[in-house]
Amino acid sequence: MKIFLAGTGGLPFLEEKFYDFNRLASYEYLKKDAREKLVLNNYNDFILDSGIFSFLNGKNAKNVDWEKYMFEYAEFVKKYEIKNYVEIDIDKMVGLAEVEKLREKLNKKVGWKCIPVWHMNRGYDKWLEICREYDYVCFGAFLTDGLEKNKFYMIQQFLEDAKKENCKVHGLGFTNFEWLKKLKFYSVDSSSWTVGNRFGSICQFQRDRIKAIARPEGTKIKDHHKLGWHNFNEWVKFSKWAEKNIIKWFVTVPLIKKLQEVILNEGFFKCFNFVCGGRYVKQYF
């Protein structure tokens, strides 16, 4: 599984000229940054996010001309030859029909396909549709949709659907350490490496996860760059470990154990529906 490191955190990797990792960055940030957009092709792999999350979290979107936004976004993708770029998923602002129109225009303007983002409001049929039509898609139910943890196990059905279509799935904003080992995402991303520098905690890669060591009470951060660089490197270690070692839960765990988990969480009748496959998924989401 690939883990893409998102967020800025003071950009210690740029100061150190270190690019040996997978990177996800926002268009809203990059278009204002004079440094990073010049080295995007230096990373092991790169995904460009459309920057919509900033509009969902405080930035005024009422007066945005989304046609113009799409055009400028497409120009940026082409200029910097970005292979993997996320669609403009503004369902909550303009509705799915308008998003699909923008997606089609975006694909034509760029010349190669974007990565569509599935949200729960789109429905299960739309998930199957994008898996058939695209090679790489995002499962976007975590950050903006608030998918509850007790429903995470149902994601496996979605991943199995994608696998049948030879479609890769990116878990947008997902690095739950326990569930990373259970779900067969092709890739995920996280900005959690930046949290330590903001709140004064030290990240440490331990076996199969990152542990946060709290700053001793009454102390201050002496060197923000040094702390940010350390925390970033611990996440790089974890991402390299994950790419080689994360076990595919659905393959290695016996079916009976999976059913036991469903019964424990949801009861016998929903366990029966889980066995039936997509019919329950369509109803559940």
C-alpha positions in Angstrom: 0.0 0.0 0.0 1.3 3.4 -0.9 1.0 6.2 1.7 1.1 9.8 0.3 2.2 12.5 2.8 0.0 15.5 2.6 0.1 18.9 4.3 2.9 21.4 4.6 4.3 21.4 8.1 6.9 24.0 7.3 8.0 21.9 4.2 11.1 20.6 5.8 11.6 18.2 2.9 12.0 21.1 0.5 14.6 22.8 2.6 16.5 19.5 2.8 15.9 18.8 -0.9 14.5 15.3 0.0 12.0 13.8 -2.5 12.2 10.1 -1.8 8.5 9.6 -0.8 5.0 9.8 -2.1 3.4 13.2 -2.0 -0.1 14.6 -2.2 -0.6 18.4 -2.3 -3.5 20.8 -2.8 -3.9 22.9 -5.9 -5.0 25.8 -3.7 -1.7 25.7 -1.9 0.6 24.9 -4.9 -0.7 27.7 -7.1 0.6 30.2 -4.5 3.8 28.4 -3.7 6.9 29.3 -5.8 9.0 26.3 -4.7 7.2 23.0 -4.6 5.4 23.2 -7.9 8.9 23.2 -9.6 9.8 19.8 -8.1 6.6 17.8 -8.4 8.1 15.3 -10.8 10.9 14.6 -8.3 8.7 12.7 -5.9 8.4 8.9 -6.1 4.7 9.5 -6.9 2.5 12.5 -6.8 -1.3 13.2 -6.5 -2.7 16.7 -7.0 -5.8 17.4 -4.9 -8.2 20.0 -6.4 -8.2 22.1 -3.2 -11.9 21.8 -2.6 -11.5 20.8 1.0 -10.4 24.4 1.9 -13.8 25.7 0.6 -15.6 23.2 2.8 -13.7 24.3 5.8 -14.0 28.1 6.0 -13.0 29.6 2.6 -15.9 31.5 1.0 -17.2 29.5 -2.0 -20.4 31.5 -2.7 -18.8 33.7 -5.3 -16.5 31.2 -7.0 -16.8 30.8 -10.7 -16.4 27.0 -10.9 -16.0 27.0 -14.7 -13.1 29.4 -14.4 -11.7 27.4 -11.5 -11.9 24.2 -13.6 -10.2 25.9 -16.5 -7.3 27.3 -14.4 -7.0 23.9 -12.6 -6.7 22.1 -16.0 -4.1 24.6 -17.2 -2.0 23.9 -14.0 -2.3 20.1 -14.5 -1.1 20.4 -18.1 1.7 22.9 -17.4 3.3 20.7 -14.7 2.4 17.4 -16.5 0.6 16.0 -13.5 -0.5 12.4 -14.2 -2.7 11.9 -11.1 -5.1 14.8 -10.4 -8.3 14.7 -8.4 -11.6 15.9 -9.8 -13.4 19.0 -8.5 -15.8 17.2 -6.1 -18.1 20.1 -5.1 -21.3 18.0 -4.7 -22.3 19.8 -1.6 -22.2 23.2 -3.4 -23.6 22.5 -6.8 -24.9 18.9 -6.9 -23.6 15.8 -8.5 -25.0 16.5 -12.0 -23.0 19.7 -12.2 -19.9 17.9 -10.8 -20.1 15.3 -13.6 -20.4 18.0 -16.2 -17.3 19.7 -14.8 -15.5 16.4 -14.7 -16.2 15.7 -18.4 -14.9 19.2 -19.3 -11.9 18.8 -17.1 -10.9 15.5 -18.7 -11.2 17.0 -22.2 -9.3 20.2 -21.3 -6.4 18.3 -19.7 -6.3 15.5 -22.2 -6.1 12.6 -19.7 -8.6 11.4 -17.1 -8.8 12.8 -13.5 -9.3 10.7 -10.4 -13.0 10.9 -9.5 -14.0 11.0 -5.8 -16.9 8.9 -4.5 -19.0 10.3 -1.7 -21.8 8.6 0.1 -24.4 11.0 -1.3 -23.6 9.6 -4.8 -24.9 6.1 -4.1 -23.5 2.7 -4.6 -24.4 2.6 -8.4 -22.1 5.6 -9.0 -19.3 3.8 -7.3 -19.7 0.9 -9.7 -19.9 3.3 -12.6 -16.6 5.1 -11.9 -14.8 1.8 -11.2 -15.8 0.7 -14.7 -14.8 4.0 -16.4 -11.6 4.9 -14.6 -8.3 3.2 -13.7 -7.9 5.1 -10.4 -10.6 6.4 -8.1 -10.9 8.0 -4.6 -13.0 6.7 -1.8 -13.9 10.0 -0.1 -16.2 9.1 2.7 -13.8 9.8 5.6 -13.0 13.5 5.9 -16.1 15.2 4.4 -18.7 12.5 4.8 -17.9 11.5 8.3 -18.1 7.7 7.8 -18.3 6.1 11.2 -15.5 3.7 12.3 -18.0 0.9 13.1 -18.9 0.9 9.3 -15.3 0.7 8.0 -15.5 -3.1 7.4 -18.1 -2.5 4.7 -15.5 -0.7 2.6 -14.1 -4.0 1.7 -17.1 -4.7 -0.6 -16.2 -1.4 -2.5 -12.6 -2.5 -2.8 -13.6 -5.9 -4.2 -15.9 -4.1 -6.7 -13.0 -2.0 -7.9 -10.6 -5.0 -8.0 -13.0 -6.8 -10.5 -12.6 -3.8 -12.8 -8.8 -3.6 -12.3 -9.4 -0.2 -10.8 -7.0 1.2 -8.1 -8.6 2.9 -5.0 -7.1 5.7 -3.0 -8.5 6.2 0.6 -8.7 10.0 0.8 -7.5 11.3 4.2 -7.3 7.8 5.7 -4.5 6.4 7.9 -6.2 4.6 10.7 -3.4 2.2 11.7 -5.6 -0.8 12.6 -7.7 -0.6 9.5 -4.8 0.1 7.1 -3.9 -3.6 7.7 -7.5 -4.8 7.0 -8.5 -2.9 3.9 -6.9 -3.3 0.4 -6.5 0.2 -0.6 -4.0 0.8 -3.4 -3.0 4.0 -1.7 -4.0 6.4 1.1 -2.8 9.8 2.3 -2.3 11.6 5.6 -1.2 15.0 6.9 -0.8 13.6 10.5 3.0 14.1 10.3 2.4 17.9 10.6 0.4 17.6 13.8 3.5 17.1 16.0 5.1 20.4 15.0 1.8 22.2 15.6 1.2 20.7 19.1 4.7 19.9 20.2 4.6 16.1 20.0 7.3 13.8 18.7 6.4 11.1 16.1 8.1 7.7 16.4 7.7 4.8 14.0 7.2 1.7 16.0 6.7 -1.7 14.3 3.5 -1.0 12.3 2.3 2.5 13.3 3.3 5.9 14.4 3.4 6.7 18.1 3.0 10.3 19.3 5.1 11.2 22.3 3.7 14.3 24.1 5.8 17.3 24.9 6.7 17.5 28.6 4.5 19.9 30.4 6.0 23.4 30.8 8.5 23.0 27.9 8.6 24.8 24.5 9.7 23.6 21.1 13.3 24.7 20.7 13.7 24.2 16.9 10.5 23.8 14.8 12.4 22.8 11.7 14.3 20.1 13.5 11.1 18.7 15.0 9.3 18.9 11.7 12.1 17.2 9.9 12.2 14.4 12.5 8.5 13.8 12.5 8.4 13.8 8.7 11.2 11.2 8.5 9.4 9.0 10.9 6.4 9.0 8.6 8.6 8.3 5.6 9.9 5.2 7.5 6.3 4.2 8.2 5.2 4.7 4.6 8.1 2.7 3.2 7.3 -0.1 5.7 3.7 0.0 4.7 4.4 -0.2 1.0 6.3 -3.5 1.6 4.6 -5.1 4.6 0.9 -4.2 5.1 -1.1 -7.5 5.0 -4.1 -7.7 2.9 -6.7 -8.5 5.5 -9.4 -9.8 3.2 -7.0 -12.3 1.7 -5.3 -13.6 4.8 -8.1 -13.6 7.4 -10.5 -16.6 7.2 -14.1 -15.9 6.1 -15.5 -17.1 9.5 -13.5 -14.4 11.3 -14.9 -11.7 9.0 -18.4 -13.0 9.6 -17.9 -13.0 13.4 -16.9 -9.4 13.2 -20.0 -8.5 11.3 -22.2 -10.4 13.7 -20.5 -8.7 16.7 -21.0 -5.2 15.2 -24.3 -5.4 13.4 -26.2 -8.6 14.3 -27.1 -11.8 12.5 -29.4 -10.4 9.8 -26.9 -7.9 8.6 -24.3 -10.6 8.6 -26.6 -12.5 6.2 -26.8 -9.4 4.0 -23.0 -9.0 4.1 -22.6 -12.5 2.7 -25.0 -11.5 -0.1 -22.6 -8.8 -1.1 -23.4 -5.6 -2.9 -27.1 -5.6 -2.0 -26.4 -4.8 1.6 -23.7 -2.2 0.6 -26.2 -0.3 -1.5 -28.7 -0.2 1.3 -26.2 0.6 4.0 -24.6 3.6 2.4 
